[in-house]
């Protein structure tokens, strides 16, 4: 049975269409953000954040057909994860979190985050951070703390970096003591696709068995744009071919890197199916892989 037709757009998501394919049960949006005016942005943040509440995100879930969610603390809040934790409370057991902390984080805070269903830490080398410049030393410190803390068993480190930064940090990324998740397709230029030097680094990390990639943020470097984002097809298809069991998909709602009114989330899911090439591969990316990475219950295949 098709999803009921939309009559009004979902906030921060243009269009009234649903994805072309109905998603499988347990489909997960593995990268999104909540912005709630009850929580003040960090003093370091230069822009006024949008209002993107849990209630509004639930409208997106209904439109797309995703039932599981990973809330990622945006750089807007610095190292204050209160907005993310509040969202996790509202969303319940169908949600997990990725937090942002400084390298001086104490074991007690990690335990608190773990108890609230956080499953990883994001280390951002791209956006302004409340501590200033993110360094490889900080990455190493946080990975060590996660690896050594019993409450963080099963956690990962999520890295948002430019392609040249991934290349420079390749030896360190290969030796991290916890799983690595690379944000937003590694920001690899789709014009280069699998020929890019950074793709070679990402492929080597995937081949090592300890790395995952988020199939998200296709619009960040696409010059074709929606609805097709056709220039990203070689890159996305190469990643699916390389490691179909260690990819997850994320909407990146509410799309704060893009001009308002420019992103259709249904198109992004259609793009995922174009990358995946089959319903079976898409199901892995949407259901099976995030269940393993974030600790959701297994969903039996139909």
Secondary structure, 3 states (H helix, E strand, C coil): CCCCCCCCCECCECCCCCCCCCCCCCCEEEEECCECCCCCCCCCCCCCCCCECHHHHHHHHHHHCCCEEEEECCHHHCCCCHHHHHHHHHHHHHEEEEECCCCCCCHHHHHHHHHCCEEEEEEECCCCECCECCCHHHHHHHHHHHHHCHHHCCCEEEEECCHHHHHHCHHHHHCCCCEEEECHHHHCCCCCHHHCHHHHHHHHHHHHCCEEEEECCHHHCCCCCCCCCHHHHHHHHHHHHHHCCCEEECCCCCCCCCCCCCCCHHHHHHHHHHHHCCHHHHHHHHHHHHHHHHCCCCCCCC
